[in-house]
């Protein structure tokens, strides 16, 4: 089999195309796709801890910390420290962050619409099932 037709290469290439599309659509808002996912997650479930965000987005805590600091610097979110343990904090969107979420959500939805173009609901469900099976295989 041709190396470039290898399933791992095809999945990697598809991920790069998705990332480039999202990066372009989010450029006017000066945020990355990863930062957008944090904003959308906090828009749905405000007040999560760094660990909860990392778990939900399948990212390591140090990456999440860097993104939180960047988004905090931009005035999009703030940390609320625990009075009993200053190392533990919850992250909340500011009003500016909540406002940005209303612009970011359509960017992500638009990328998903482009991605799913030409697929039936059954095909998308089968693709999800197969990708989940592959992810499960890799975790073994």
N, C-alpha and C positions, 0 to 999 in steps of 0.2 A: 504494500500500500504506500502511496505517495505520502511523505512526511507532512506536507502541507494540508493533506486531507485528514490527518489524524484528529480525532475528536477533541483532544486537549488543545490543539492548535486552533481549531475552529471555534471552540468556546472562548479561548483567550482573545482571538480576533474579534469575535462578537462583543465581548466585554469592552475592548478598546473602542469599538465603534459607538457603543452605547455611551461610554464615558465621554467621548469627544462630542457627541450630540448634546448631552446634558451640559457639558462645560460651555459650549457655545450658547445654549439657551439661558444659562445662568450668568453669563458674563456681564450683562447690564447691572446685575445686583452685587457684583464683586464677591461672590462666594463660590466655593467648589461644590461638586456633587456631594461629597462626604459631609460638608458643612450643611448643605441643604437637607440631607437626611436627618441630621440632628435637629434642625429647626422644625421640620415636619413632625418628627417624633415628639418633641416638646410641645408642639402645638396641639397634638393629640393627648399627651400625658405630661402635663407640666409638673415640674418639681421632682424630676428623677435624679438619682445619684449618678456620679460618673460611672460607677460599676454597672448600674442598670442600663445606662446608655450604651456602654461598651458591649454588654451582653446582647442587647436588642439589635445592635448593628453589626455584631460579630467582628468587632475591632478590639485591639488591645488598649488597655487603659491609658498608656502613655500617648498614643495617637489621639485618643479622645481628649486628653488633657490639653494637648497642643491646639486642637480645634476649638475647645471651649475658651481658652485664653484668647485666641484670635477673634472669635465671635464676641467675646466680652469687650475686647478692645474696640470693636466696631460698634459697641453699644446695643448689640442684639440680644444679649442675655446677661444674667448676673448670677453669682453664686450666693447661696444662703447657707452660712455655716451653722453647724450644730453647736449650741452653747456648751454642751457636755464634752464634745470631742471636736476640736477645731480642724482636725484632718478630714472630717466627714462633712460633706456639703451636698446640698440639692442644687440643681440648676433650673433656672426659670427664665422664660423669655421676657424681655422688656416689651413695652408697647411698640417700640420700633421693630423688635423681632417678630411680634405677632402680626404687625402690618406687613412685614416682608414675607411671612408665611403665606399670606393670601396671593402673593405674586409667584412664590416658589412652587406651590402645589400645582398650578397649571403647567409650569415648565416640566415637572416630573411626569404629570399625566400626559402631556404632549409627547414626551419621549416614549412612554409606554404605548401610546396610540400608534406611533410610527413603528415601534418594535413589533407590535402585534398585527400590523397590516397584512391582510391576505391569509391570516390563520382563522380557522373556525374555532368556536369555543371548545369543541372536543379536542382539536389539535393542541390548543394552548393547555388544556388540562392534562393531556398526555405528555406534553413537553415538561410541564411542572413535575409530573410524576417521575419521569425519567431523570431529570436533573436532580431531584431529591434523592433518587436511588443512587445516582453517581456520587453525590455528596456523602451519603451514608456509607457507600463502599470505601470512600477515601478516609473516612473516620475510623474504619476498622483496623 
